[in-house]
Amino acid sequence: MGLLADLPEAAHRYLENAIAPETRPASAVRLRMHGEIRLKRWCPFSPDIV
């Protein structure tokens, strides 16, 4: 895969085996996160970005 050429060898090997041949890369993704972040004390967060 041409997209993997510039990656470190370990990442290249992993992705080459994890992605089926001829799979087209995604043009976008949607992520949802929640958890805690430390800002002097631990504060919950749950960004509602759509």
mmCIF entry with sequence, helices, sheets and N, C-alpha, C, O atoms, coordinates in Angstrom:
data_MODEL
# 
_entry.id   MODEL 
# 
_entity.id                         1 
_entity.type                       polymer 
_entity.pdbx_number_of_molecules   1 
# 
_entity_poly.entity_id                      1 
_entity_poly.type                           'polypeptide(L)' 
_entity_poly.nstd_linkage                   no 
_entity_poly.nstd_monomer                   no 
_entity_poly.pdbx_seq_one_letter_code       MGLLADLPEAAHRYLENAIAPETRPASAVRLRMHGEIRLKRWCPFSPDIV 
_entity_poly.pdbx_seq_one_letter_code_can   MGLLADLPEAAHRYLENAIAPETRPASAVRLRMHGEIRLKRWCPFSPDIV 
_entity_poly.pdbx_strand_id                 A 
# 
loop_
_entity_poly_seq.entity_id 
_entity_poly_seq.num 
_entity_poly_seq.mon_id 
_entity_poly_seq.hetero 
1 1  MET n 
1 2  GLY n 
1 3  LEU n 
1 4  LEU n 
1 5  ALA n 
1 6  ASP n 
1 7  LEU n 
1 8  PRO n 
1 9  GLU n 
1 10 ALA n 
1 11 ALA n 
1 12 HIS n 
1 13 ARG n 
1 14 TYR n 
1 15 LEU n 
1 16 GLU n 
1 17 ASN n 
1 18 ALA n 
1 19 ILE n 
1 20 ALA n 
1 21 PRO n 
1 22 GLU n 
1 23 THR n 
1 24 ARG n 
1 25 PRO n 
1 26 ALA n 
1 27 SER n 
1 28 ALA n 
1 29 VAL n 
1 30 ARG n 
1 31 LEU n 
1 32 ARG n 
1 33 MET n 
1 34 HIS n 
1 35 GLY n 
1 36 GLU n 
1 37 ILE n 
1 38 ARG n 
1 39 LEU n 
1 40 LYS n 
1 41 ARG n 
1 42 TRP n 
1 43 CYS n 
1 44 PRO n 
1 45 PHE n 
1 46 SER n 
1 47 PRO n 
1 48 ASP n 
1 49 ILE n 
1 50 VAL n 
# 
_struct_asym.id          A 
_struct_asym.entity_id   1 
# 
loop_
_struct_conf.conf_type_id 
_struct_conf.id 
_struct_conf.pdbx_PDB_helix_id 
_struct_conf.beg_label_comp_id 
_struct_conf.beg_label_asym_id 
_struct_conf.beg_label_seq_id 
_struct_conf.pdbx_beg_PDB_ins_code 
_struct_conf.end_label_comp_id 
_struct_conf.end_label_asym_id 
_struct_conf.end_label_seq_id 
_struct_conf.pdbx_end_PDB_ins_code 
_struct_conf.beg_auth_comp_id 
_struct_conf.beg_auth_asym_id 
_struct_conf.beg_auth_seq_id 
_struct_conf.end_auth_comp_id 
_struct_conf.end_auth_asym_id 
_struct_conf.end_auth_seq_id 
_struct_conf.pdbx_PDB_helix_class 
_struct_conf.details 
_struct_conf.pdbx_PDB_helix_length 
HELX_P HELX_P1 AA1 GLY A 2 ? LEU A 4  ? GLY A 2 LEU A 4  5 ? 3  
HELX_P HELX_P2 AA2 GLU A 9 ? ALA A 18 ? GLU A 9 ALA A 18 1 ? 10 
# 
_struct_conf_type.id          HELX_P 
_struct_conf_type.criteria    ? 
_struct_conf_type.reference   ? 
# 
_struct_sheet.id               AA1 
_struct_sheet.type             ? 
_struct_sheet.number_strands   2 
_struct_sheet.details          ? 
# 
_struct_sheet_order.sheet_id     AA1 
_struct_sheet_order.range_id_1   1 
_struct_sheet_order.range_id_2   2 
_struct_sheet_order.offset       ? 
_struct_sheet_order.sense        anti-parallel 
# 
loop_
_struct_sheet_range.sheet_id 
_struct_sheet_range.id 
_struct_sheet_range.beg_label_comp_id 
_struct_sheet_range.beg_label_asym_id 
_struct_sheet_range.beg_label_seq_id 
_struct_sheet_range.pdbx_beg_PDB_ins_code 
_struct_sheet_range.end_label_comp_id 
_struct_sheet_range.end_label_asym_id 
_struct_sheet_range.end_label_seq_id 
_struct_sheet_range.pdbx_end_PDB_ins_code 
_struct_sheet_range.beg_auth_comp_id 
_struct_sheet_range.beg_auth_asym_id 
_struct_sheet_range.beg_auth_seq_id 
_struct_sheet_range.end_auth_comp_id 
_struct_sheet_range.end_auth_asym_id 
_struct_sheet_range.end_auth_seq_id 
AA1 1 GLY A 35 ? ARG A 38 ? GLY A 35 ARG A 38 
AA1 2 TRP A 42 ? PHE A 45 ? TRP A 42 PHE A 45 
# 
loop_
_atom_site.group_PDB 
_atom_site.id 
_atom_site.type_symbol 
_atom_site.label_atom_id 
_atom_site.label_alt_id 
_atom_site.label_comp_id 
_atom_site.label_asym_id 
_atom_site.label_entity_id 
_atom_site.label_seq_id 
_atom_site.pdbx_PDB_ins_code 
_atom_site.Cartn_x 
_atom_site.Cartn_y 
_atom_site.Cartn_z 
_atom_site.occupancy 
_atom_site.B_iso_or_equiv 
_atom_site.pdbx_formal_charge 
_atom_site.auth_seq_id 
_atom_site.auth_comp_id 
_atom_site.auth_asym_id 
_atom_site.auth_atom_id 
_atom_site.pdbx_PDB_model_num 
ATOM 1   N N  . MET A 1 1  ? 0.841   -1.196 0.000  1.00 0.00 ? 1  MET A N  1 
ATOM 2   C CA . MET A 1 1  ? 0.000   0.000  0.000  1.00 0.00 ? 1  MET A CA 1 
ATOM 3   C C  . MET A 1 1  ? 0.871   1.240  0.000  1.00 0.00 ? 1  MET A C  1 
ATOM 4   O O  . MET A 1 1  ? 1.805   1.344  0.796  1.00 0.00 ? 1  MET A O  1 
ATOM 5   N N  . GLY A 1 2  ? 0.581   2.162  -0.868 1.00 0.00 ? 2  GLY A N  1 
ATOM 6   C CA . GLY A 1 2  ? 1.352   3.385  -0.934 1.00 0.00 ? 2  GLY A CA 1 
ATOM 7   C C  . GLY A 1 2  ? 1.190   4.265  0.295  1.00 0.00 ? 2  GLY A C  1 
ATOM 8   O O  . GLY A 1 2  ? 2.121   4.977  0.672  1.00 0.00 ? 2  GLY A O  1 
ATOM 9   N N  . LEU A 1 3  ? 0.015   4.224  0.926  1.00 0.00 ? 3  LEU A N  1 
ATOM 10  C CA . LEU A 1 3  ? -0.228  5.055  2.097  1.00 0.00 ? 3  LEU A CA 1 
ATOM 11  C C  . LEU A 1 3  ? 0.607   4.625  3.296  1.00 0.00 ? 3  LEU A C  1 
ATOM 12  O O  . LEU A 1 3  ? 0.836   5.424  4.204  1.00 0.00 ? 3  LEU A O  1 
ATOM 13  N N  . LEU A 1 4  ? 1.058   3.390  3.313  1.00 0.00 ? 4  LEU A N  1 
ATOM 14  C CA . LEU A 1 4  ? 1.813   2.869  4.448  1.00 0.00 ? 4  LEU A CA 1 
ATOM 15  C C  . LEU A 1 4  ? 3.315   3.047  4.294  1.00 0.00 ? 4  LEU A C  1 
ATOM 16  O O  . LEU A 1 4  ? 4.066   2.779  5.232  1.00 0.00 ? 4  LEU A O  1 
ATOM 17  N N  . ALA A 1 5  ? 3.763   3.490  3.141  1.00 0.00 ? 5  ALA A N  1 
ATOM 18  C CA . ALA A 1 5  ? 5.191   3.523  2.830  1.00 0.00 ? 5  ALA A CA 1 
ATOM 19  C C  . ALA A 1 5  ? 6.014   4.350  3.816  1.00 0.00 ? 5  ALA A C  1 
ATOM 20  O O  . ALA A 1 5  ? 7.148   3.981  4.123  1.00 0.00 ? 5  ALA A O  1 
ATOM 21  N N  . ASP A 1 6  ? 5.476   5.447  4.312  1.00 0.00 ? 6  ASP A N  1 
ATOM 22  C CA . ASP A 1 6  ? 6.246   6.341  5.180  1.00 0.00 ? 6  ASP A CA 1 
ATOM 23  C C  . ASP A 1 6  ? 6.123   6.013  6.663  1.00 0.00 ? 6  ASP A C  1 
ATOM 24  O O  . ASP A 1 6  ? 6.694   6.718  7.494  1.00 0.00 ? 6  ASP A O  1 
ATOM 25  N N  . LEU A 1 7  ? 5.392   4.963  7.012  1.00 0.00 ? 7  LEU A N  1 
ATOM 26  C CA . LEU A 1 7  ? 5.217   4.598  8.419  1.00 0.00 ? 7  LEU A CA 1 
ATOM 27  C C  . LEU A 1 7  ? 6.402   3.797  8.939  1.00 0.00 ? 7  LEU A C  1 
ATOM 28  O O  . LEU A 1 7  ? 7.127   3.176  8.162  1.00 0.00 ? 7  LEU A O  1 
ATOM 29  N N  . PRO A 1 8  ? 6.599   3.813  10.273 1.00 0.00 ? 8  PRO A N  1 
ATOM 30  C CA . PRO A 1 8  ? 7.630   2.932  10.843 1.00 0.00 ? 8  PRO A CA 1 
ATOM 31  C C  . PRO A 1 8  ? 7.310   1.473  10.508 1.00 0.00 ? 8  PRO A C  1 
ATOM 32  O O  . PRO A 1 8  ? 6.149   1.117  10.305 1.00 0.00 ? 8  PRO A O  1 
ATOM 33  N N  . GLU A 1 9  ? 8.339   0.637  10.451 1.00 0.00 ? 9  GLU A N  1 
ATOM 34  C CA . GLU A 1 9  ? 8.178   -0.755 10.023 1.00 0.00 ? 9  GLU A CA 1 
ATOM 35  C C  . GLU A 1 9  ? 7.121   -1.508 10.817 1.00 0.00 ? 9  GLU A C  1 
ATOM 36  O O  . GLU A 1 9  ? 6.318   -2.233 10.230 1.00 0.00 ? 9  GLU A O  1 
ATOM 37  N N  . ALA A 1 10 ? 7.102   -1.352 12.143 1.00 0.00 ? 10 ALA A N  1 
ATOM 38  C CA . ALA A 1 10 ? 6.130   -2.079 12.973 1.00 0.00 ? 10 ALA A CA 1 
ATOM 39  C C  . ALA A 1 10 ? 4.690   -1.657 12.629 1.00 0.00 ? 10 ALA A C  1 
ATOM 40  O O  . ALA A 1 10 ? 3.811   -2.511 12.518 1.00 0.00 ? 10 ALA A O  1 
ATOM 41  N N  . ALA A 1 11 ? 4.447   -0.363 12.461 1.00 0.00 ? 11 ALA A N  1 
ATOM 42  C CA . ALA A 1 11 ? 3.113   0.131  12.105 1.00 0.00 ? 11 ALA A CA 1 
ATOM 43  C C  . ALA A 1 11 ? 2.725   -0.354 10.711 1.00 0.00 ? 11 ALA A C  1 
ATOM 44  O O  . ALA A 1 11 ? 1.583   -0.751 10.480 1.00 0.00 ? 11 ALA A O  1 
ATOM 45  N N  . HIS A 1 12 ? 3.677   -0.321 9.792  1.00 0.00 ? 12 HIS A N  1 
ATOM 46  C CA . HIS A 1 12 ? 3.443   -0.791 8.424  1.00 0.00 ? 12 HIS A CA 1 
ATOM 47  C C  . HIS A 1 12 ? 3.014   -2.263 8.428  1.00 0.00 ? 12 HIS A C  1 
ATOM 48  O O  . HIS A 1 12 ? 2.024   -2.627 7.793  1.00 0.00 ? 12 HIS A O  1 
ATOM 49  N N  . ARG A 1 13 ? 3.764   -3.104 9.147  1.00 0.00 ? 13 ARG A N  1 
ATOM 50  C CA . ARG A 1 13 ? 3.441   -4.537 9.221  1.00 0.00 ? 13 ARG A CA 1 
ATOM 51  C C  . ARG A 1 13 ? 2.067   -4.763 9.813  1.00 0.00 ? 13 ARG A C  1 
ATOM 52  O O  . ARG A 1 13 ? 1.283   -5.555 9.289  1.00 0.00 ? 13 ARG A O  1 
ATOM 53  N N  . TYR A 1 14 ? 1.765   -4.067 10.912 1.00 0.00 ? 14 TYR A N  1 
ATOM 54  C CA . TYR A 1 14 ? 0.476   -4.246 11.576 1.00 0.00 ? 14 TYR A CA 1 
ATOM 55  C C  . TYR A 1 14 ? -0.677  -3.874 10.635 1.00 0.00 ? 14 TYR A C  1 
ATOM 56  O O  . TYR A 1 14 ? -1.607  -4.659 10.449 1.00 0.00 ? 14 TYR A O  1 
ATOM 57  N N  . LEU A 1 15 ? -0.614  -2.693 10.052 1.00 0.00 ? 15 LEU A N  1 
ATOM 58  C CA . LEU A 1 15 ? -1.712  -2.232 9.202  1.00 0.00 ? 15 LEU A CA 1 
ATOM 59  C C  . LEU A 1 15 ? -1.820  -3.049 7.921  1.00 0.00 ? 15 LEU A C  1 
ATOM 60  O O  . LEU A 1 15 ? -2.923  -3.255 7.415  1.00 0.00 ? 15 LEU A O  1 
ATOM 61  N N  . GLU A 1 16 ? -0.714  -3.508 7.396  1.00 0.00 ? 16 GLU A N  1 
ATOM 62  C CA . GLU A 1 16 ? -0.741  -4.335 6.188  1.00 0.00 ? 16 GLU A CA 1 
ATOM 63  C C  . GLU A 1 16 ? -1.504  -5.640 6.444  1.00 0.00 ? 16 GLU A C  1 
ATOM 64  O O  . GLU A 1 16 ? -2.175  -6.160 5.553  1.00 0.00 ? 16 GLU A O  1 
ATOM 65  N N  . ASN A 1 17 ? -1.393  -6.158 7.665  1.00 0.00 ? 17 ASN A N  1 
ATOM 66  C CA . ASN A 1 17 ? -2.098  -7.386 8.021  1.00 0.00 ? 17 ASN A CA 1 
ATOM 67  C C  . ASN A 1 17 ? -3.510  -7.133 8.546  1.00 0.00 ? 17 ASN A C  1 
ATOM 68  O O  . ASN A 1 17 ? -4.358  -8.022 8.470  1.00 0.00 ? 17 ASN A O  1 
ATOM 69  N N  . ALA A 1 18 ? -3.777  -5.944 9.076  1.00 0.00 ? 18 ALA A N  1 
ATOM 70  C CA . ALA A 1 18 ? -5.072  -5.640 9.673  1.00 0.00 ? 18 ALA A CA 1 
ATOM 71  C C  . ALA A 1 18 ? -6.104  -5.154 8.645  1.00 0.00 ? 18 ALA A C  1 
ATOM 72  O O  . ALA A 1 18 ? -7.309  -5.252 8.875  1.00 0.00 ? 18 ALA A O  1 
ATOM 73  N N  . ILE A 1 19 ? -5.624  -4.633 7.519  1.00 0.00 ? 19 ILE A N  1 
ATOM 74  C CA . ILE A 1 19 ? -6.523  -4.069 6.501  1.00 0.00 ? 19 ILE A CA 1 
ATOM 75  C C  . ILE A 1 19 ? -6.526  -4.992 5.292  1.00 0.00 ? 19 ILE A C  1 
ATOM 76  O O  . ILE A 1 19 ? -5.471  -5.337 4.760  1.00 0.00 ? 19 ILE A O  1 
ATOM 77  N N  . ALA A 1 20 ? -7.709  -5.386 4.865  1.00 0.00 ? 20 ALA A N  1 
ATOM 78  C CA . ALA A 1 20 ? -7.831  -6.269 3.710  1.00 0.00 ? 20 ALA A CA 1 
ATOM 79  C C  . ALA A 1 20 ? -7.286  -5.581 2.454  1.00 0.00 ? 20 ALA A C  1 
ATOM 80  O O  . ALA A 1 20 ? -7.428  -4.369 2.292  1.00 0.00 ? 20 ALA A O  1 
ATOM 81  N N  . PRO A 1 21 ? -6.660  -6.365 1.569  1.00 0.00 ? 21 PRO A N  1 
ATOM 82  C CA . PRO A 1 21 ? -6.163  -5.790 0.311  1.00 0.00 ? 21 PRO A CA 1 
ATOM 83  C C  . PRO A 1 21 ? -7.291  -5.106 -0.464 1.00 0.00 ? 21 PRO A C  1 
ATOM 84  O O  . PRO A 1 21 ? -8.437  -5.555 -0.447 1.00 0.00 ? 21 PRO A O  1 
ATOM 85  N N  . GLU A 1 22 ? -6.949  -4.032 -1.129 1.00 0.00 ? 22 GLU A N  1 
ATOM 86  C CA . GLU A 1 22 ? -7.881  -3.258 -1.971 1.00 0.00 ? 22 GLU A CA 1 
ATOM 87  C C  . GLU A 1 22 ? -8.928  -2.490 -1.169 1.00 0.00 ? 22 GLU A C  1 
ATOM 88  O O  . GLU A 1 22 ? -9.874  -1.964 -1.757 1.00 0.00 ? 22 GLU A O  1 
ATOM 89  N N  . THR A 1 23 ? -8.788  -2.410 0.153  1.00 0.00 ? 23 THR A N  1 
ATOM 90  C CA . THR A 1 23 ? -9.718  -1.622 0.968  1.00 0.00 ? 23 THR A CA 1 
ATOM 91  C C  . THR A 1 23 ? -9.409  -0.146 0.766  1.00 0.00 ? 23 THR A C  1 
ATOM 92  O O  . THR A 1 23 ? -8.264  0.283  0.905  1.00 0.00 ? 23 THR A O  1 
ATOM 93  N N  . ARG A 1 24 ? -10.432 0.622  0.440  1.00 0.00 ? 24 ARG A N  1 
ATOM 94  C CA . ARG A 1 24 ? -10.246 2.059  0.256  1.00 0.00 ? 24 ARG A CA 1 
ATOM 95  C C  . ARG A 1 24 ? -10.231 2.744  1.614  1.00 0.00 ? 24 ARG A C  1 
ATOM 96  O O  . ARG A 1 24 ? -11.008 2.380  2.497  1.00 0.00 ? 24 ARG A O  1 
ATOM 97  N N  . PRO A 1 25 ? -9.350  3.741  1.796  1.00 0.00 ? 25 PRO A N  1 
ATOM 98  C CA . PRO A 1 25 ? -9.316  4.450  3.079  1.00 0.00 ? 25 PRO A CA 1 
ATOM 99  C C  . PRO A 1 25 ? -10.583 5.279  3.281  1.00 0.00 ? 25 PRO A C  1 
ATOM 100 O O  . PRO A 1 25 ? -11.170 5.777  2.320  1.00 0.00 ? 25 PRO A O  1 
ATOM 101 N N  . ALA A 1 26 ? -10.992 5.420  4.527  1.00 0.00 ? 26 ALA A N  1 
ATOM 102 C CA . ALA A 1 26 ? -12.166 6.229  4.856  1.00 0.00 ? 26 ALA A CA 1 
ATOM 103 C C  . ALA A 1 26 ? -11.868 7.695  4.574  1.00 0.00 ? 26 ALA A C  1 
ATOM 104 O O  . ALA A 1 26 ? -10.739 8.149  4.761  1.00 0.00 ? 26 ALA A O  1 
ATOM 105 N N  . SER A 1 27 ? -12.867 8.430  4.129  1.00 0.00 ? 27 SER A N  1 
ATOM 106 C CA . SER A 1 27 ? -12.672 9.856  3.873  1.00 0.00 ? 27 SER A CA 1 
ATOM 107 C C  . SER A 1 27 ? -12.990 10.686 5.108  1.00 0.00 ? 27 SER A C  1 
ATOM 108 O O  . SER A 1 27 ? -12.624 11.859 5.179  1.00 0.00 ? 27 SER A O  1 
ATOM 109 N N  . ALA A 1 28 ? -13.678 10.077 6.097  1.00 0.00 ? 28 ALA A N  1 
ATOM 110 C CA . ALA A 1 28 ? -14.021 10.793 7.335  1.00 0.00 ? 28 ALA A CA 1 
ATOM 111 C C  . ALA A 1 28 ? -14.350 9.776  8.422  1.00 0.00 ? 28 ALA A C  1 
ATOM 112 O O  . ALA A 1 28 ? -14.670 8.621  8.140  1.00 0.00 ? 28 ALA A O  1 
ATOM 113 N N  . VAL A 1 29 ? -14.266 10.226 9.658  1.00 0.00 ? 29 VAL A N  1 
ATOM 114 C CA . VAL A 1 29 ? -14.662 9.397  10.799 1.00 0.00 ? 29 VAL A CA 1 
ATOM 115 C C  . VAL A 1 29 ? -15.435 10.260 11.782 1.00 0.00 ? 29 VAL A C  1 
ATOM 116 O O  . VAL A 1 29 ? -15.297 11.484 11.776 1.00 0.00 ? 29 VAL A O  1 
ATOM 117 N N  . ARG A 1 30 ? -16.234 9.644  12.613 1.00 0.00 ? 30 ARG A N  1 
ATOM 118 C CA . ARG A 1 30 ? -16.940 10.346 13.681 1.00 0.00 ? 30 ARG A CA 1 
ATOM 119 C C  . ARG A 1 30 ? -16.540 9.673  14.988 1.00 0.00 ? 30 ARG A C  1 
ATOM 120 O O  . ARG A 1 30 ? -16.737 8.470  15.159 1.00 0.00 ? 30 ARG A O  1 
ATOM 121 N N  . LEU A 1 31 ? -15.982 10.446 15.904 1.00 0.00 ? 31 LEU A N  1 
ATOM 122 C CA . LEU A 1 31 ? -15.529 9.924  17.180 1.00 0.00 ? 31 LEU A CA 1 
ATOM 123 C C  . LEU A 1 31 ? -16.393 10.458 18.312 1.00 0.00 ? 31 LEU A C  1 
ATOM 124 O O  . LEU A 1 31 ? -16.855 11.599 18.267 1.00 0.00 ? 31 LEU A O  1 
ATOM 125 N N  . ARG A 1 32 ? -16.606 9.639  19.312 1.00 0.00 ? 32 ARG A N  1 
ATOM 126 C CA . ARG A 1 32 ? -17.323 10.057 20.513 1.00 0.00 ? 32 ARG A CA 1 
ATOM 127 C C  . ARG A 1 32 ? -16.436 9.717  21.705 1.00 0.00 ? 32 ARG A C  1 
ATOM 128 O O  . ARG A 1 32 ? -15.959 8.588  21.825 1.00 0.00 ? 32 ARG A O  1 
ATOM 129 N N  . MET A 1 33 ? -16.216 10.690 22.586 1.00 0.00 ? 33 MET A N  1 
ATOM 130 C CA . MET A 1 33 ? -15.329 10.476 23.725 1.00 0.00 ? 33 MET A CA 1 
ATOM 131 C C  . MET A 1 33 ? -16.046 10.834 25.017 1.00 0.00 ? 33 MET A C  1 
ATOM 132 O O  . MET A 1 33 ? -16.981 11.635 25.031 1.00 0.00 ? 33 MET A O  1 
ATOM 133 N N  . HIS A 1 34 ? -15.587 10.225 26.096 1.00 0.00 ? 34 HIS A N  1 
ATOM 134 C CA . HIS A 1 34 ? -16.022 10.625 27.431 1.00 0.00 ? 34 HIS A CA 1 
ATOM 135 C C  . HIS A 1 34 ? -14.967 10.149 28.406 1.00 0.00 ? 34 HIS A C  1 
ATOM 136 O O  . HIS A 1 34 ? -14.182 9.256  28.090 1.00 0.00 ? 34 HIS A O  1 
ATOM 137 N N  . GLY A 1 35 ? -14.944 10.729 29.569 1.00 0.00 ? 35 GLY A N  1 
ATOM 138 C CA . GLY A 1 35 ? -13.952 10.326 30.563 1.00 0.00 ? 35 GLY A CA 1 
ATOM 139 C C  . GLY A 1 35 ? -13.685 11.435 31.548 1.00 0.00 ? 35 GLY A C  1 
ATOM 140 O O  . GLY A 1 35 ? -14.585 12.187 31.921 1.00 0.00 ? 35 GLY A O  1 
ATOM 141 N N  . GLU A 1 36 ? -12.428 11.529 31.968 1.00 0.00 ? 36 GLU A N  1 
ATOM 142 C CA . GLU A 1 36 ? -12.020 12.568 32.902 1.00 0.00 ? 36 GLU A CA 1 
ATOM 143 C C  . GLU A 1 36 ? -10.737 13.202 32.403 1.00 0.00 ? 36 GLU A C  1 
ATOM 144 O O  . GLU A 1 36 ? -9.921  12.561 31.740 1.00 0.00 ? 36 GLU A O  1 
ATOM 145 N N  . ILE A 1 37 ? -10.574 14.478 32.736 1.00 0.00 ? 37 ILE A N  1 
ATOM 146 C CA . ILE A 1 37 ? -9.369  15.205 32.388 1.00 0.00 ? 37 ILE A CA 1 
ATOM 147 C C  . ILE A 1 37 ? -8.907  15.942 33.635 1.00 0.00 ? 37 ILE A C  1 
ATOM 148 O O  . ILE A 1 37 ? -9.725  16.445 34.405 1.00 0.00 ? 37 ILE A O  1 
ATOM 149 N N  . ARG A 1 38 ? -7.598  16.007 33.834 1.00 0.00 ? 38 ARG A N  1 
ATOM 150 C CA . ARG A 1 38 ? -7.087  16.651 35.040 1.00 0.00 ? 38 ARG A CA 1 
ATOM 151 C C  . ARG A 1 38 ? -6.743  18.115 34.760 1.00 0.00 ? 38 ARG A C  1 
ATOM 152 O O  . ARG A 1 38 ? -5.827  18.423 33.998 1.00 0.00 ? 38 ARG A O  1 
ATOM 153 N N  . LEU A 1 39 ? -7.497  19.000 35.393 1.00 0.00 ? 39 LEU A N  1 
ATOM 154 C CA . LEU A 1 39 ? -7.273  20.444 35.348 1.00 0.00 ? 39 LEU A CA 1 
ATOM 155 C C  . LEU A 1 39 ? -7.185  20.917 36.792 1.00 0.00 ? 39 LEU A C  1 
ATOM 156 O O  . LEU A 1 39 ? -8.147  21.465 37.330 1.00 0.00 ? 39 LEU A O  1 
ATOM 157 N N  . LYS A 1 40 ? -6.036  20.707 37.417 1.00 0.00 ? 40 LYS A N  1 
ATOM 158 C CA . LYS A 1 40 ? -5.784  20.904 38.840 1.00 0.00 ? 40 LYS A CA 1 
ATOM 159 C C  . LYS A 1 40 ? -6.519  19.863 39.669 1.00 0.00 ? 40 LYS A C  1 
ATOM 160 O O  . LYS A 1 40 ? -6.010  19.452 40.712 1.00 0.00 ? 40 LYS A O  1 
ATOM 161 N N  . ARG A 1 41 ? -7.686  19.426 39.246 1.00 0.00 ? 41 ARG A N  1 
ATOM 162 C CA . ARG A 1 41 ? -8.420  18.309 39.856 1.00 0.00 ? 41 ARG A CA 1 
ATOM 163 C C  . ARG A 1 41 ? -9.063  17.531 38.713 1.00 0.00 ? 41 ARG A C  1 
ATOM 164 O O  . ARG A 1 41 ? -9.150  18.039 37.595 1.00 0.00 ? 41 ARG A O  1 
ATOM 165 N N  . TRP A 1 42 ? -9.509  16.319 38.974 1.00 0.00 ? 42 TRP A N  1 
ATOM 166 C CA . TRP A 1 42 ? -10.105 15.499 37.920 1.00 0.00 ? 42 TRP A CA 1 
ATOM 167 C C  . TRP A 1 42 ? -11.525 15.986 37.640 1.00 0.00 ? 42 TRP A C  1 
ATOM 168 O O  . TRP A 1 42 ? -12.350 16.066 38.550 1.00 0.00 ? 42 TRP A O  1 
ATOM 169 N N  . CYS A 1 43 ? -11.802 16.305 36.401 1.00 0.00 ? 43 CYS A N  1 
ATOM 170 C CA . CYS A 1 43 ? -13.112 16.805 35.978 1.00 0.00 ? 43 CYS A CA 1 
ATOM 171 C C  . CYS A 1 43 ? -13.663 15.889 34.889 1.00 0.00 ? 43 CYS A C  1 
ATOM 172 O O  . CYS A 1 43 ? -12.934 15.497 33.979 1.00 0.00 ? 43 CYS A O  1 
ATOM 173 N N  . PRO A 1 44 ? -14.951 15.549 34.980 1.00 0.00 ? 44 PRO A N  1 
ATOM 174 C CA . PRO A 1 44 ? -15.532 14.730 33.905 1.00 0.00 ? 44 PRO A CA 1 
ATOM 175 C C  . PRO A 1 44 ? -15.675 15.563 32.622 1.00 0.00 ? 44 PRO A C  1 
ATOM 176 O O  . PRO A 1 44 ? -15.835 16.783 32.676 1.00 0.00 ? 44 PRO A O  1 
ATOM 177 N N  . PHE A 1 45 ? -15.615 14.897 31.496 1.00 0.00 ? 45 PHE A N  1 
ATOM 178 C CA . PHE A 1 45 ? -15.899 15.578 30.242 1.00 0.00 ? 45 PHE A CA 1 
ATOM 179 C C  . PHE A 1 45 ? -16.653 14.645 29.314 1.00 0.00 ? 45 PHE A C  1 
ATOM 180 O O  . PHE A 1 45 ? -16.497 13.425 29.358 1.00 0.00 ? 45 PHE A O  1 
ATOM 181 N N  . SER A 1 46 ? -17.461 15.243 28.486 1.00 0.00 ? 46 SER A N  1 
ATOM 182 C CA . SER A 1 46 ? -18.223 14.508 27.481 1.00 0.00 ? 46 SER A CA 1 
ATOM 183 C C  . SER A 1 46 ? -18.578 15.505 26.386 1.00 0.00 ? 46 SER A C  1 
ATOM 184 O O  . SER A 1 46 ? -19.703 16.001 26.339 1.00 0.00 ? 46 SER A O  1 
ATOM 185 N N  . PRO A 1 47 ? -17.620 15.801 25.501 1.00 0.00 ? 47 PRO A N  1 
ATOM 186 C CA . PRO A 1 47 ? -17.894 16.785 24.461 1.00 0.00 ? 47 PRO A CA 1 
ATOM 187 C C  . PRO A 1 47 ? -19.012 16.320 23.530 1.00 0.00 ? 47 PRO A C  1 
ATOM 188 O O  . PRO A 1 47 ? -18.999 15.188 23.047 1.00 0.00 ? 47 PRO A O  1 
ATOM 189 N N  . ASP A 1 48 ? -19.964 17.194 23.287 1.00 0.00 ? 48 ASP A N  1 
ATOM 190 C CA . ASP A 1 48 ? -21.088 16.889 22.402 1.00 0.00 ? 48 ASP A CA 1 
ATOM 191 C C  . ASP A 1 48 ? -20.896 17.625 21.090 1.00 0.00 ? 48 ASP A C  1 
ATOM 192 O O  . ASP A 1 48 ? -21.675 18.514 20.746 1.00 0.00 ? 48 ASP A O  1 
ATOM 193 N N  . ILE A 1 49 ? -19.858 17.252 20.362 1.00 0.00 ? 49 ILE A N  1 
ATOM 194 C CA . ILE A 1 49 ? -19.558 17.871 19.073 1.00 0.00 ? 49 ILE A CA 1 
ATOM 195 C C  . ILE A 1 49 ? -20.166 17.004 17.973 1.00 0.00 ? 49 ILE A C  1 
ATOM 196 O O  . ILE A 1 49 ? -19.868 15.813 17.884 1.00 0.00 ? 49 ILE A O  1 
ATOM 197 N N  . VAL A 1 50 ? -20.998 17.585 17.158 1.00 0.00 ? 50 VAL A N  1 
ATOM 198 C CA . VAL A 1 50 ? -21.630 16.825 16.072 1.00 0.00 ? 50 VAL A CA 1 
ATOM 199 C C  . VAL A 1 50 ? -21.252 17.436 14.757 1.00 0.00 ? 50 VAL A C  1 
ATOM 200 O O  . VAL A 1 50 ? -21.675 16.953 13.707 1.00 0.00 ? 50 VAL A O  1 
# 
